[in-house]
């Protein structure tokens, strides 16, 4: 899910290299999404599956009990990846308005890791903090896919609610990224043109 990046787009904006990206015959958001999906696929195959396979040899793992749960997990994982990308894309676009992007990048990584359930499962949060975490999009990235994998949502209605919640966050954040990107293009000034 890449809580620490990649934020290559932010660096390209700060350096002015994003101008060459605008000349490409592809939609910028879609192009960066394709980059991110390639990165995530590589991470899954080479950094996700081997440690899980090794752990299965050493420990008694609780894996999903059937193809339906695996399918729901695949959908949930995809929605989580889309949500994570949309958040990083929005944060990267803030480079159009900020001279130094390091602060937002570091703050976003800390908030992402804390509220997503990456460090501590959200179920362990005290009342008000748990309510806040559930109201933010970060649980859609780590906590909810983990719950689907562990079959925490047994009824079809609960599972559909979780997937709908993830999908709603992803669509909302991708749409917000589209709006911010269009506004940012009005801000781009190319030297000599």
N, C-alpha and C positions, 0 to 999 in steps of 0.2 A: 504493500500500500504506500510505501515511500514517504513516511512522515517528514524526512529531512530533505526531500527533493525528489526528483531533479527540478531545479529552478533555472534551467538553461535559458528559458524564455526571458526571465527577469534580467539575466546578465546580458542577453542580446539587446534588450530594450535600453539598458543603462549605457552600453557601448555604442548604440546607434545601429547595430547590425540588423535590427528588426526591419529596417527599410528594405533590405534585400528580400526579406521574407514576404513583404507586401507585394513584391513583383511576381511571386510564384502564382501559377494559375490554379492554386488550391486554396480552399478556405483555411485560414490560419488556425482556427480552433480545431478543426478536423485534422489538420496536419499534425498538430501537437498531441492530439488524442491518439492518433495512429502511432506516434513515437512512444507514447506512454504505454499503450497496450503491448507494443513490442518489448519494451523494458520489463513490464510485468510478466509477460509470458516467459521471458528468459529467466527472471527471478523465480518463477514458480517451478520451472523444469530443473534448473540447476542449483537453486538455493532452497527450495521448498520441499520437493519430493525426496531428494536423497536424505536429508536429516530425518524426515518422517519415516522413511523406510528403515533407517538405522535404529530409530527409536522403537519401531515396531518389533525389531529383533530383540531388543533389550528389555522393553517394558510391555506390560499388558495394556495396549491402547484401546480406548473406546471409540470405535469408528462408526460412522452412520450405518444403520441397520436396514439397508435396502436401496434399490436404485432410485426410488422417489426422493429419498432424503439427499442422496448424492446430486440429483438433478436440481433440487431446491437449493442446495449449497452452491452449485455452479452458478445458478441465477443470482443468488445473494452475493457471491463473490464478485461477479461481474458488475452488479449494481454498486457494490462497495468501491470497486476500482474506478467506476465512472464518477462517483461522488468525490473520491480522493483527488482524481484528476481535476475535476471542476473547481475544487477548493484551491489547489495549487495554481491553476490557471488564473483564478481571480487574484490571488496574492501576487503572482508574477506581474499582472497588469498594473498593480499599484506602482510599479517602477516608472510608469509614465508621469506620475505626479511627485515622486520622491527622488531626492538626489542620492540618498543612500538606502539601499533596499535591505541591508543586513538585519536591521532591527525587526521589520515585519517577518522576515524569513525565520529568524530565531524564535520570535514570539509564537508564530504559527506552529512551528515544530513542537514547542512545549505544550501549547493548548491542544494540538492534535493528539499528542501522545497521552495526555492526561484524560481528556474527555472522551476519547475513542474506546477506552478500555484496554489500551495497549500495555499500560504499566500495571493497572489494577482493574479488575472487572468492575463495571459500573454498579453491579448489585451490592458491592461493599461500601458504596458512597452513602453518607448520612442523608436523611430525608430531603432537605432543600437542595443539596448539591446533586442528588440523584435526579430530582425533578428537572433541574437545570440541564444536566447532561442529557436526559431524555428529550429535552426540547431543542437541543442543538443537533447539527447534522453529523457530528463526529461518531456517534454510536453506529451510524449506518455503514461506517468504514471497517471497523474491527469487531465491535461487540455483537452486532446483529448477525454477521456471517458466522461468528464463533458459536452463537446460540443455535443457529440453524444446523451447523455441523454436529453439535452435541444433542440435537433433537429436543431442545428445550420447549419448542412450540409444537405440541403433539397434534392439536386439532388443525384441520385444513384452514379453518377461519383465522386462527392465530397466525399460521404460517403466511397466509395471504396478506394479512395486516402488516406483518413484518416486511414482506417484499414490496407491498404498496408504499409503505413508509420510506423504504430505501429508494424506490423509484421516484417518489415525489421529491425527495431531497436532491437526487441526481438531476432531474428535469429542471427544478427551480434553480440550482446552482449553474447548470449549463446555460440556462436562459439568462441568468444574471451575468455570466461571463460574456455572453453574446452582446448584451447591452453595454457593459463596461468597455468591451473591445471596440464597439462602434463609436462610443464617445471618445475613446483614446485616439482613434485614427484622426479625429478632428484636431487633436493636439500635436500630432507628428509634424515636425518641421524639418524638411530636408535642406541641407546647406546647398545653395546654388540652384534650387528648384522649387 
